[in-house]
């Protein structure tokens, strides 16, 4: 500790910050609300591809493996199929130069229910896509490949595992958005299998698809008439109408399920394919819109709002110069499904006039764009070191109404739990409930829809399922539970516990919309501060100390106060050159004897104040430590006044037995690493970071992210 004080204060601060981040994963596991798939397989790139609630199973695809996991316990008797490519095929793939990052494997990318007893499964097949059937049984535990039923996966699964694909198996026909060639240049929306003719988009026609990245496919019925059913595709692509420098744009496209193509033109190609731009933007004070065009993930739930409400606004088509089409629109209206509400006498698209088919081939893009319901994004983040990559939504029934909770995955292995709250002006606002680190590895992952308040997450490294009701993390006070505004949790009179709309308990307290603890927790607030335990922490004169205090809510305002012994006066602590406030607590450099006293960490939210930590800091004088060392070691250690003195490992261990600071384990590991580095000057260059830069790093949130700036502390 003394060595850290004199030689590595800055590095110690950075190390503590890093350790808090790394231990978030272990802390999540310790709560008992997260369960990771524990079976070790020589595999990677796990993707949850199908949920089967009838069988209570979840089907996961990875490199060379197909997994069937129990929805209630993913580690309970998992069923595993090993489906690698043949050694000959792998050798051919390697010789073609495609195994730079291990791509010459069978990456499972498609799992669709074929019938009540079988699944249809496709994999990349080491750049030679293959498909087969899996017998999953009806009630008994069966999970095996059907022998002798392997067929080509071209048009169903990509060659390259890095390319996204989407699929939907509807009425025995497989619809897929996929790249269908070895080089990854021919993209198409395909229909295969079933009784209908195989169909695709117009090949190498950039007006239809231009280097798309497929995101999602969803069947959305238009009416009670089945012939009006359409399949919607969400993707992003290079906009060919943008001139010489194509820019990425988010798109939504659709096809009629009963499309049979044209008679003379567009034979075996979609004759009802239309697409429109998806605009998610923020309007500035000058009226200019900032567009977010990198569509990553969409949901049926959000898409329905996106599409159905805005569909009537799409009334004209552009030509390739991106101006509104001014000519006569042929009949039936392009994009209309045959045999539907508006064309009951036309049973097939082959009955459509040639002018309709030619119009569709030349004008597939709608002129008007599709906007969100409220004309603005639900969640916006700027100047952050992560990107949102995936989303799922849960509709929750709370005591004061129904709410939508968004689970947003990031590329750094965390999930943001965000609730959308209605406002009085018919708008919405978002409130971050918490941020959970699911995987240590910084990579994108996939969140799958919920099942009995469970969230299922997969990534490159594995599979995890999380409980949505993590109520214990909100503390043991009614006010904390109420201020959390988590619709999954409520105060039951004794603790913050899982809320169920079916349970009628008079003592339940929950206020999601306003989060008013003064009104909701009458009779309970008086005990909030009484339950705060006073702890004692020791420090060494001239050394450093870290006083831990983490807010239970990302929207709380934290203040630190100091009270000397035998004094009633409290003063507010502000950051200066010797004191650094962080998201995790208070860092004190170069401790002085006058720093001894009582430190109080208080939180304020919704005008409710609550004492989180009451800590007495006892600062031991350097003379006392030298006396103890003199008595316990021989020869005596040199005095602490010399900043060039470096304690030995044995002396450092003696100090550990005297001091019992909470962060001692982390500092111990740091010092061990420091001694292993030796005297190499290059190994210590990272210790010379400027203090202001360190303070800036420490202010970066690591768990529950707080996006509001904190005001500077002032003397009171």
MIKE-272474 format. One line per 10 residues: number of its first residue (from 1); their letters; for each residue x, y, z of C-alpha. Coordinates in Angstrom, 1 decimal, decimal comma. Layout:
% MIKE-272474
NUM	a	X Y Z | ...
This chain:
% MIKE-272474
1	xxxxxxxxxx	0,0 0,0 0,0 | 2,8 2,4 0,8 | 4,5 1,5 -2,4 | 1,2 2,4 -4,2 | 1,1 5,6 -2,3 | 4,6 6,9 -3,3 | 5,1 5,3 -6,7 | 1,8 4,3 -8,4 | -1,2 6,3 -7,2 | -2,4 7,0 -10,8
11	xxxxxxxxxx	-1,9 3,4 -11,9 | -3,7 2,2 -8,8 | -6,8 4,3 -9,7 | -6,8 3,0 -13,2 | -6,4 -0,6 -11,9 | -9,3 -0,2 -9,5 | -11,5 1,2 -12,3 | -10,6 -1,8 -14,5 | -11,3 -4,3 -11,7 | -14,7 -2,9 -11,0
21	xxxxxxxxxx	-15,6 -3,4 -14,6 | -14,2 -6,9 -14,8 | -15,9 -8,0 -11,6 | -19,3 -6,8 -12,8 | -19,6 -10,2 -14,6 | -18,9 -12,1 -11,4 | -21,2 -9,9 -9,4 | -24,0 -10,7 -11,8 | -23,5 -14,4 -11,3 | -23,4 -13,9 -7,6
31	xxxxxxxxxx	-27,0 -12,5 -7,6 | -28,3 -15,8 -8,9 | -30,2 -14,1 -11,7 | -27,9 -15,2 -14,5 | -27,1 -18,7 -15,7 | -24,4 -19,4 -18,3 | -24,3 -22,5 -20,5 | -21,6 -24,5 -18,7 | -20,9 -27,3 -21,1 | -17,5 -26,9 -22,8
41	xxxxxxxxxx	-17,6 -27,4 -26,5 | -14,9 -26,8 -29,1 | -17,2 -24,3 -30,7 | -17,8 -20,6 -31,1 | -20,4 -18,1 -32,6 | -23,5 -19,2 -30,6 | -26,8 -18,0 -32,0 | -30,2 -18,5 -30,6 | -32,2 -19,3 -33,7 | -35,5 -20,8 -32,6
51	xxxxxxxxxx	-37,7 -20,9 -29,4 | -40,1 -23,8 -29,0 | -42,5 -23,1 -26,2 | -44,6 -26,1 -26,9 | -41,6 -28,4 -26,0 | -40,0 -25,8 -23,6 | -36,9 -26,0 -25,7 | -34,5 -23,4 -27,2 | -32,5 -24,3 -30,3 | -29,0 -22,8 -30,6
61	xxxxxxxxxx	-26,7 -23,0 -33,6 | -22,9 -22,6 -33,4 | -19,9 -23,7 -35,3 | -20,3 -27,5 -36,0 | -23,0 -27,9 -33,3 | -26,8 -27,8 -32,9 | -28,0 -27,5 -29,3 | -31,4 -28,1 -27,8 | -31,6 -26,5 -24,3 | -34,3 -26,4 -21,6
71	xxxxxxxxxx	-35,9 -23,0 -21,4 | -36,2 -23,2 -17,6 | -32,6 -24,4 -17,0 | -30,2 -24,3 -20,0 | -27,8 -26,6 -18,2 | -30,3 -29,3 -17,5 | -29,7 -32,3 -19,8 | -28,8 -30,4 -23,0 | -29,2 -32,3 -26,2 | -26,2 -31,8 -28,6
81	xxxxxxxxxx	-25,7 -32,7 -32,2 | -22,2 -32,6 -33,7 | -22,5 -31,7 -37,4 | -19,1 -30,8 -38,8 | -18,1 -30,8 -42,5 | -16,2 -33,7 -44,0 | -12,4 -33,5 -43,9 | -12,3 -33,3 -47,7 | -14,6 -30,4 -47,8 | -12,7 -28,5 -45,1
91	xxxxxxxxxx	-9,4 -29,1 -47,0 | -11,0 -27,7 -50,2 | -12,2 -24,6 -48,3 | -8,7 -24,0 -46,8 | -7,1 -24,4 -50,2 | -9,5 -21,7 -51,6 | -8,0 -19,3 -49,0 | -11,2 -18,9 -46,9 | -10,0 -20,1 -43,5 | -8,3 -16,9 -42,3
101	xxxxxxxxxx	-10,3 -16,7 -39,1 | -11,6 -20,3 -39,0 | -14,5 -19,8 -41,4 | -14,0 -23,3 -42,9 | -16,5 -24,9 -40,5 | -20,3 -25,6 -40,5 | -21,8 -22,5 -38,9 | -25,5 -23,1 -38,2 | -27,5 -20,2 -39,5 | -31,0 -21,5 -40,0
111	xxxxxxxxxx	-33,3 -23,6 -37,7 | -37,0 -23,6 -38,7 | -39,8 -25,9 -37,5 | -40,7 -28,2 -40,3 | -43,5 -30,0 -38,6 | -44,4 -31,2 -35,0 | -41,5 -33,7 -34,9 | -38,8 -32,3 -37,2 | -36,7 -29,2 -37,7 | -35,2 -27,9 -40,9
121	xxxxxxxxxx	-31,6 -26,9 -40,3 | -29,0 -25,3 -42,6 | -25,3 -24,4 -42,1 | -22,6 -22,7 -44,1 | -20,8 -26,1 -44,8 | -17,4 -24,6 -45,2 | -18,5 -22,3 -48,0 | -20,8 -24,9 -49,4 | -24,2 -24,5 -47,7 | -26,0 -27,7 -46,7
131	xxxxxxxxxx	-29,4 -28,4 -45,1 | -30,9 -31,4 -43,4 | -33,7 -32,5 -41,1 | -33,5 -33,0 -37,3 | -35,8 -35,4 -35,5 | -36,7 -33,7 -32,2 | -39,5 -36,2 -31,3 | -43,0 -35,3 -30,1 | -42,8 -35,7 -26,4 | -39,8 -37,9 -25,7
141	xxxxxxxxxx	-36,2 -36,5 -25,6 | -35,0 -37,2 -29,1 | -32,5 -35,0 -31,0 | -30,8 -36,5 -33,9 | -30,0 -35,9 -37,6 | -32,2 -37,7 -40,2 | -29,8 -39,9 -42,1 | -29,5 -39,5 -45,9 | -31,6 -36,3 -46,1 | -28,9 -33,7 -46,8
151	xxxxxxxxxx	-29,6 -31,3 -49,6 | -28,1 -28,0 -51,0 | -28,5 -24,9 -48,9 | -28,0 -22,5 -51,7 | -30,6 -19,7 -51,5 | -31,3 -20,7 -47,9 | -28,1 -20,1 -46,1 | -25,0 -17,9 -46,9 | -21,7 -19,2 -47,9 | -19,8 -16,8 -45,7
161	xxxxxxxxxx	-20,6 -17,0 -42,0 | -19,8 -13,3 -41,6 | -22,8 -12,3 -43,8 | -26,1 -11,9 -42,2 | -29,1 -13,8 -43,4 | -32,8 -13,9 -42,3 | -35,5 -16,6 -42,9 | -39,1 -17,5 -42,3 | -40,7 -20,9 -43,0 | -44,4 -20,3 -43,8
171	xxxxxxxxxx	-46,8 -23,0 -44,9 | -43,9 -25,3 -45,9 | -42,2 -22,6 -48,0 | -38,9 -21,1 -47,0 | -38,4 -17,4 -47,5 | -34,8 -16,1 -47,0 | -32,8 -12,9 -47,4 | -29,4 -14,2 -48,3 | -26,2 -14,0 -50,4 | -26,3 -17,0 -52,7
181	xxxxxxxxxx	-22,8 -17,2 -54,2 | -19,3 -18,1 -53,1 | -17,9 -14,5 -53,5 | -20,8 -12,9 -51,6 | -21,9 -10,6 -54,5 | -25,3 -11,9 -55,4 | -27,9 -11,0 -52,8 | -31,5 -12,0 -53,1 | -34,8 -12,6 -51,3 | -35,5 -16,2 -52,1
191	xxxxxxxxxx	-38,4 -18,6 -51,9 | -37,7 -22,3 -52,0 | -39,3 -25,6 -50,9 | -43,0 -26,1 -51,0 | -45,5 -26,3 -53,8 | -45,0 -22,8 -55,3 | -42,5 -21,9 -57,9 | -39,0 -20,9 -56,6 | -38,8 -17,1 -56,7 | -36,1 -14,5 -56,2
201	xxxxxxxxxx	-35,5 -10,7 -56,6 | -34,1 -9,5 -59,9 | -30,5 -10,5 -60,2 | -27,7 -7,9 -60,2 | -30,3 -5,1 -60,3 | -29,1 -2,4 -57,9 | -32,5 -0,8 -57,9 | -33,9 -3,8 -56,1 | -31,0 -4,7 -53,7 | -27,6 -3,0 -53,5
211	xxxxxxxxxx	-25,2 -4,7 -51,1 | -27,8 -5,3 -48,5 | -27,3 -6,4 -44,9 | -30,3 -8,4 -43,9 | -31,6 -7,8 -40,4 | -35,0 -9,4 -39,8 | -38,0 -11,0 -41,6 | -41,5 -10,9 -40,2 | -45,0 -11,9 -41,4 | -47,5 -9,2 -40,8
221	xxxxxxxxxx	-51,1 -9,8 -41,9 | -52,8 -6,9 -43,6 | -56,4 -8,1 -43,1 | -58,5 -11,1 -42,4 | -58,0 -12,1 -46,0 | -55,2 -14,6 -46,2 | -54,3 -13,6 -49,8 | -53,3 -10,2 -48,5 | -50,6 -11,6 -46,2 | -47,2 -10,0 -46,8
231	xxxxxxxxxx	-43,7 -10,8 -45,6 | -41,7 -7,8 -44,5 | -37,9 -7,7 -44,7 | -35,8 -5,2 -42,7 | -32,3 -4,5 -44,0 | -29,8 -1,7 -44,7 | -28,2 -1,1 -48,1 | -26,3 1,3 -50,3 | -28,8 3,8 -51,7 | -28,3 3,8 -55,5
241	xxxxxxxxxx	-30,3 7,0 -55,8 | -27,7 9,0 -53,8 | -25,5 9,5 -56,9 | -21,8 8,8 -57,3 | -21,2 8,1 -53,5 | -23,9 5,7 -52,3 | -24,7 6,0 -48,6 | -26,1 3,4 -46,3 | -29,8 3,6 -45,7 | -32,2 1,6 -43,6
251	xxxxxxxxxx	-35,0 -0,1 -45,6 | -38,2 -2,1 -45,2 | -39,3 -4,3 -48,1 | -42,3 -6,5 -48,6 | -43,5 -9,3 -50,9 | -46,9 -11,0 -51,2 | -46,7 -14,7 -50,1 | -48,8 -15,8 -53,1 | -46,6 -14,0 -55,7 | -46,0 -16,3 -58,7
261	xxxxxxxxxx	-44,0 -13,8 -60,8 | -44,9 -12,4 -64,2 | -46,0 -14,2 -67,4 | -43,5 -12,7 -69,9 | -41,5 -10,4 -67,7 | -40,1 -11,1 -64,3 | -40,6 -14,8 -64,8 | -39,8 -16,6 -61,5 | -39,1 -13,2 -59,9 | -41,1 -11,2 -57,5
271	xxxxxxxxxx	-43,7 -9,0 -59,1 | -44,9 -7,5 -55,8 | -41,6 -6,5 -54,3 | -41,6 -2,9 -52,9 | -39,2 -1,2 -50,5 | -39,2 2,1 -48,7 | -36,7 4,0 -46,6 | -36,9 3,8 -42,8 | -36,1 7,1 -41,3 | -35,1 7,4 -37,6
281	xxxxxxxxxx	-34,0 10,9 -37,0 | -33,6 13,7 -34,5 | -34,7 17,2 -35,6 | -32,4 20,0 -34,5 | -33,3 23,6 -33,5 | -32,7 24,7 -37,1 | -35,2 22,1 -38,4 | -32,5 19,9 -40,0 | -32,8 16,2 -39,4 | -29,9 14,0 -38,3
291	xxxxxxxxxx	-30,5 10,5 -39,7 | -29,6 7,2 -38,1 | -29,2 4,9 -41,1 | -27,3 1,9 -39,7 | -30,3 -0,4 -39,0 | -29,0 -3,2 -36,7 | -32,1 -5,0 -35,4 | -35,8 -4,8 -35,6 | -38,7 -6,4 -33,8 | -42,1 -7,5 -35,0
301	xxxxxxxxxx	-43,6 -5,5 -32,1 | -41,9 -2,2 -33,1 | -42,2 -2,9 -36,8 | -46,0 -3,2 -36,6 | -46,2 0,3 -35,3 | -43,6 1,4 -37,8 | -45,3 0,0 -40,8 | -49,0 -0,3 -40,3 | -49,6 3,2 -39,1 | -47,3 4,8 -41,7
311	xxxxxxxxxx	-48,3 2,6 -44,6 | -51,0 5,0 -45,9 | -48,5 7,7 -46,3 | -46,6 5,9 -49,0 | -48,4 7,0 -52,1 | -45,9 7,5 -54,9 | -42,8 5,9 -56,4 | -39,5 7,4 -57,6 | -37,6 6,6 -60,7 | -33,8 6,1 -60,6
321	xxxxxxxxxx	-33,3 9,9 -60,4 | -35,2 10,0 -57,1 | -38,0 12,2 -58,0 | -41,7 11,5 -57,6 | -43,3 9,5 -60,4 | -45,7 11,8 -62,2 | -47,2 9,4 -64,7 | -50,3 7,3 -64,6 | -50,2 4,4 -62,1 | -51,4 1,2 -63,7
331	xxxxxxxxxx	-54,1 -1,1 -62,4 | -54,0 -3,1 -60,3 | -52,0 -0,9 -58,1 | -48,4 -2,2 -58,1 | -47,7 -4,2 -55,0 | -51,2 -5,4 -54,6 | -51,6 -9,1 -53,8 | -53,6 -11,3 -56,2 | -56,9 -12,7 -55,0 | -57,0 -10,2 -52,1
341	xxxxxxxxxx	-59,4 -7,6 -50,9 | -58,7 -5,3 -53,9 | -58,2 -7,9 -56,6 | -60,6 -10,7 -55,9 | -60,9 -11,7 -59,6 | -57,2 -12,0 -60,2 | -56,0 -15,3 -58,8 | -52,3 -15,0 -59,7 | -49,7 -12,4 -60,5 | -49,4 -14,0 -63,9
351	xxxxxxxxxx	-52,8 -12,5 -64,7 | -51,4 -9,0 -64,2 | -51,1 -6,8 -67,3 | -47,5 -6,4 -68,7 | -47,6 -2,7 -67,8 | -47,9 -3,5 -64,1 | -45,1 -6,0 -64,2 | -42,8 -3,6 -66,1 | -43,7 -0,8 -63,7 | -42,7 -3,0 -60,8
361	xxxxxxxxxx	-39,4 -3,9 -62,3 | -38,3 -0,3 -62,9 | -39,8 1,3 -59,8 | -39,4 -0,9 -56,8 | -38,6 2,0 -54,3 | -41,4 4,1 -52,7 | -40,9 7,8 -52,8 | -42,2 8,6 -49,3 | -40,2 7,3 -46,3 | -41,6 5,5 -43,3
371	xxxxxxxxxx	-41,2 7,3 -39,9 | -41,7 6,0 -36,3 | -45,0 6,6 -34,6 | -43,8 9,6 -32,7 | -41,5 10,9 -35,4 | -38,4 10,5 -33,2 | -36,3 7,7 -31,7 | -37,2 6,2 -28,4 | -33,6 6,1 -27,2 | -30,6 8,2 -28,3
381	xxxxxxxxxx	-27,0 8,0 -27,2 | -24,2 10,3 -28,3 | -20,5 10,4 -27,4 | -20,4 6,9 -26,0 | -17,9 4,1 -26,6 | -20,4 1,5 -27,7 | -23,1 0,8 -30,3 | -26,5 -0,8 -29,9 | -26,6 -4,0 -31,9 | -29,8 -5,8 -30,9
391	xxxxxxxxxx	-33,2 -5,2 -29,2 | -36,1 -7,1 -27,7 | -39,2 -5,7 -26,0 | -41,4 -6,9 -23,2 | -44,8 -5,6 -22,4 | -45,2 -5,5 -18,6 | -48,4 -5,1 -16,6 | -47,6 -2,9 -13,5 | -49,8 -1,6 -10,7 | -50,3 1,8 -12,5
401	xxxxxxxxxx	-50,6 0,6 -16,1 | -48,9 -1,3 -18,9 | -45,3 -0,4 -19,9 | -42,8 -1,3 -22,6 | -39,4 -2,4 -21,4 | -36,6 -2,4 -24,0 | -33,6 -4,6 -23,7 | -30,8 -3,1 -25,8 | -27,6 -5,1 -26,5 | -24,3 -3,4 -27,1
411	xxxxxxxxxx	-21,1 -4,4 -28,8 | -19,3 -4,3 -25,5 | -21,2 -7,3 -24,0 | -23,7 -5,3 -21,9 | -27,5 -5,0 -21,9 | -29,3 -1,7 -21,2 | -32,7 -2,2 -19,6 | -34,8 0,8 -20,6 | -38,4 1,6 -19,9 | -40,6 3,8 -22,1
421	xxxxxxxxxx	-42,8 6,1 -20,1 | -45,8 8,1 -21,5 | -45,9 11,8 -20,9 | -48,8 14,2 -20,7 | -48,1 15,7 -24,1 | -48,7 12,4 -25,9 | -44,9 11,9 -26,2 | -42,7 9,4 -24,5 | -39,5 9,5 -22,5 | -37,0 6,8 -21,8
431	xxxxxxxxxx	-35,6 5,9 -18,4 | -32,6 3,7 -17,9 | -33,3 1,1 -15,2 | -29,9 -0,6 -15,2 | -27,0 -1,8 -17,3 | -25,9 -5,4 -16,9 | -22,6 -6,9 -18,1 | -23,5 -10,3 -19,5 | -20,2 -11,2 -21,3 | -16,7 -10,2 -20,6
441	xxxxxxxxxx	-15,7 -10,3 -24,2 | -16,4 -7,1 -26,2 | -18,5 -8,4 -29,1 | -21,9 -8,2 -30,5 | -24,5 -10,7 -29,4 | -28,2 -11,6 -29,9 | -31,1 -11,2 -27,5 | -34,0 -13,5 -28,0 | -37,7 -12,9 -27,0 | -38,7 -13,5 -23,5
451	xxxxxxxxxx	-40,2 -16,6 -21,9 | -41,8 -16,4 -18,4 | -39,8 -13,3 -17,5 | -36,5 -14,8 -18,7 | -34,2 -13,2 -21,2 | -32,0 -15,4 -23,4 | -28,7 -14,0 -24,7 | -26,1 -15,6 -27,1 | -22,8 -14,4 -28,3 | -19,5 -15,6 -29,8
461	xxxxxxxxxx	-18,5 -17,2 -26,4 | -21,7 -18,8 -25,2 | -25,4 -18,6 -24,1 | -26,9 -17,1 -21,0 | -30,3 -16,6 -19,6 | -31,3 -13,8 -17,2 | -34,1 -13,3 -14,9 | -35,9 -10,0 -15,5 | -36,9 -9,5 -11,9 | -33,6 -8,6 -10,3
471	xxxxxxxxxx	-35,2 -6,8 -7,4 | -32,6 -7,5 -4,7 | -30,2 -5,1 -6,3 | -32,4 -2,1 -5,4 | -31,7 -2,4 -1,7 | -33,7 -3,1 1,4 | -35,7 0,2 1,7 | -39,1 1,0 0,4 | -37,9 4,3 -1,0 | -35,1 2,6 -3,0
481	xxxxxxxxxx	-37,5 0,1 -4,5 | -40,0 2,8 -5,5 | -37,3 5,1 -7,0 | -36,1 2,2 -9,1 | -39,3 2,4 -11,1 | -38,9 -1,1 -12,3 | -42,2 -2,6 -13,3 | -41,0 -6,1 -12,5 | -40,5 -5,1 -8,8 | -42,6 -3,8 -5,9
491	xxxxxxxxxx	-42,2 -3,2 -2,2 | -44,2 -5,9 -0,4 | -43,9 -4,5 3,1 | -40,6 -6,2 4,0 | -38,4 -6,2 0,9 | -38,2 -5,3 -2,8 | -39,6 -8,4 -4,5 | -41,0 -9,6 -7,8 | -44,3 -8,0 -8,7 | -47,2 -10,0 -10,0
501	xxxxxxxxxx	-50,5 -8,5 -11,1 | -52,3 -11,6 -9,9 | -51,1 -11,2 -6,3 | -53,3 -8,9 -4,3 | -51,5 -7,6 -1,3 | -52,5 -4,5 0,5 | -48,9 -3,6 1,4 | -47,6 -3,6 -2,1 | -46,0 -0,3 -3,2 | -45,2 0,5 -6,8
511	xxxxxxxxxx	-45,1 3,8 -8,8 | -43,5 3,3 -12,2 | -44,7 6,5 -13,8 | -43,7 9,0 -11,2 | -41,5 7,1 -8,7 | -42,7 9,1 -5,7 | -41,4 7,4 -2,5 | -42,8 10,1 -0,2 | -46,4 9,2 -1,3 | -45,9 5,5 -1,7
521	xxxxxxxxxx	-43,7 4,6 1,2 | -45,4 6,4 4,1 | -44,6 4,6 7,3 | -41,5 2,9 5,8 | -39,3 6,0 5,0 | -38,5 6,6 8,7 | -36,5 3,4 8,8 | -34,6 4,1 5,6 | -31,7 6,0 7,3 | -31,9 4,0 10,5
531	xxxxxxxxxx	-30,9 0,8 8,7 | -27,6 2,4 7,4 | -24,8 0,6 9,1 | -21,7 2,6 10,2 | -18,5 0,9 9,1 | -14,9 1,6 10,0 | -12,1 1,8 7,5 | -8,4 2,3 8,1 | -5,8 4,3 6,2 | -2,1 5,2 6,5
541	xxxxxxxxxx	-0,8 8,7 6,7 | 0,6 9,6 3,3 | -1,1 6,7 1,6 | -4,4 6,5 -0,3 | -7,9 5,4 0,6 | -10,9 4,5 -1,4 | -14,4 5,0 0,1 | -16,9 2,9 -1,8 | -20,5 4,1 -2,4 | -22,4 3,0 -5,5
551	xxxxxxxxxx	-25,8 4,4 -6,3 | -28,7 2,0 -6,7 | -30,3 4,1 -9,4 | -28,7 5,6 -12,5 | -30,6 8,8 -12,0 | -29,7 9,7 -8,4 | -27,5 12,6 -7,3 | -24,7 11,6 -5,0 | -23,1 13,9 -2,4 | -20,3 13,3 0,1
561	xxxxxxxxxx	-20,2 15,1 3,5 | -17,4 15,0 6,1 | -17,8 15,4 9,8 | -14,9 15,6 12,2 | -15,0 13,8 15,5 | -16,6 15,6 18,3 | -18,2 18,1 15,9 | -21,7 18,6 14,6 | -20,7 20,6 11,6 | -20,7 18,8 8,2
571	xxxxxxxxxx	-19,1 20,1 5,1 | -19,7 18,9 1,5 | -16,7 17,4 -0,2 | -15,8 18,6 -3,7 | -13,2 17,2 -6,1 | -9,8 18,8 -6,1 | -6,2 17,8 -6,7 | -6,2 15,4 -3,7 | -9,8 14,2 -3,8 | -11,3 12,4 -6,8
581	xxxxxxxxxx	-15,0 11,5 -7,1 | -15,8 8,5 -9,2 | -18,9 6,5 -10,1 | -17,9 3,9 -7,4 | -16,9 6,2 -4,6 | -14,4 8,7 -3,2 | -10,6 8,4 -3,8 | -8,4 10,2 -1,4 | -4,7 10,8 -2,2 | -1,9 11,5 0,3
591	xxxxxxxxxx	-4,0 10,9 3,5 | -3,5 13,4 6,3 | -4,3 12,9 10,0 | -6,9 15,6 9,6 | -8,8 13,4 7,1 | -9,9 11,1 9,9 | -13,6 11,4 10,7 | -17,1 10,4 9,6 | -17,9 10,3 5,8 | -21,5 10,2 4,7
601	xxxxxxxxxx	-22,6 9,3 1,2 | -26,2 10,6 0,5 | -28,4 10,2 -2,5 | -31,1 12,5 -3,7 | -33,8 11,6 -6,2 | -37,3 12,9 -6,6 | -36,7 15,2 -3,5 | -36,0 12,1 -1,4 | -32,7 12,0 0,5 | -31,3 8,7 1,7
611	xxxxxxxxxx	-28,0 7,9 3,4 | -26,3 5,1 1,5 | -23,0 4,9 3,4 | -21,9 6,1 6,8 | -18,1 5,4 7,2 | -15,6 6,3 9,9 | -12,1 6,7 8,5 | -9,3 6,1 10,9 | -5,9 7,4 9,7 | -2,9 5,7 11,2
621	xxxxxxxxxx	0,2 7,9 11,6 | 3,4 6,9 9,8 | 5,1 6,7 13,1 | 2,6 4,1 14,4 | 3,2 1,9 11,3 | 7,0 2,2 11,6 | 6,7 1,2 15,3 | 4,7 -1,9 14,4 | 7,1 -2,8 11,6 | 10,0 -2,4 14,0
631	xxxxxxxxxx	8,5 -4,8 16,4 | 7,5 -7,4 13,8 | 10,5 -7,4 11,5 | 14,3 -7,3 11,8 | 16,2 -5,3 10,8 | 14,0 -2,3 11,2 | 12,5 -0,8 8,1 | 13,6 2,7 7,0 | 11,3 5,6 8,0 | 8,4 6,4 5,7
641	xxxxxxxxxx	9,6 10,0 5,1 | 11,8 8,8 2,2 | 9,7 8,6 -0,9 | 12,3 6,4 -2,6 | 11,9 3,5 -0,2 | 10,3 0,4 -1,7 | 8,9 -2,1 0,8 | 9,7 -5,8 0,4 | 7,0 -8,4 -0,3 | 7,2 -9,6 3,3
651	xxxxxxxxxx	6,8 -6,1 4,7 | 3,8 -5,5 2,5 | 2,1 -8,7 3,7 | 2,6 -7,5 7,3 | 0,7 -4,4 6,4 | -2,1 -6,4 5,0 | -2,7 -8,0 8,3 | -3,0 -4,6 10,0 | -5,1 -2,8 7,5 | -8,6 -4,1 6,5
661	xxxxxxxxxx	-9,6 -1,8 3,7 | -12,3 -3,2 1,3 | -10,3 -2,6 -1,8 | -7,2 -4,3 -0,3 | -7,5 -7,4 -2,4 | -7,4 -5,3 -5,6 | -4,4 -3,2 -4,5 | -2,7 -6,4 -3,5 | -3,0 -7,8 -7,0 | -1,8 -4,5 -8,4
671	xxxxxxxxxx	1,3 -4,5 -6,3 | 2,1 -8,1 -7,2 | 1,8 -7,2 -10,9 | 4,0 -4,2 -10,2 | 6,8 -6,2 -8,6 | 6,7 -8,7 -11,5 | 7,4 -5,9 -14,0 | 10,7 -5,2 -12,3 | 12,7 -2,1 -13,1 | 12,0 -2,0 -16,8
681	xxxxxxxxxx	11,3 1,7 -17,6 | 9,1 0,9 -20,5 | 6,8 -1,1 -18,2 | 6,2 2,0 -16,1 | 5,4 4,5 -18,7 | 1,7 4,0 -18,3 | 2,0 5,4 -14,7 | 2,7 8,9 -15,9 | -0,9 9,7 -17,0 | -2,0 13,2 -16,2
691	xxxxxxxxxx	-4,4 13,4 -13,2 | -7,0 15,2 -15,2 | -7,0 12,4 -17,8 | -7,4 9,9 -15,0 | -10,3 11,8 -13,5 | -11,9 11,9 -16,9 | -11,5 8,1 -17,3 | -12,9 7,4 -13,8 | -16,0 9,4 -14,6 | -16,9 6,9 -17,3
701	xxxxxxxxxx	-19,8 4,8 -16,0 | -19,2 1,0 -15,8 | -22,4 -0,5 -14,5 | -25,6 1,4 -14,4 | -24,9 4,1 -16,9 | -25,8 7,6 -15,9 | -26,1 10,0 -18,8 | -26,6 13,2 -17,0 | -23,7 15,5 -16,0 | -23,1 15,9 -12,3
711	xxxxxx	-22,7 19,4 -11,0 | -19,5 20,2 -9,2 | -19,5 20,0 -5,4 | -19,4 23,2 -3,4 | -18,6 24,1 0,2 | -21,6 24,4 2,6
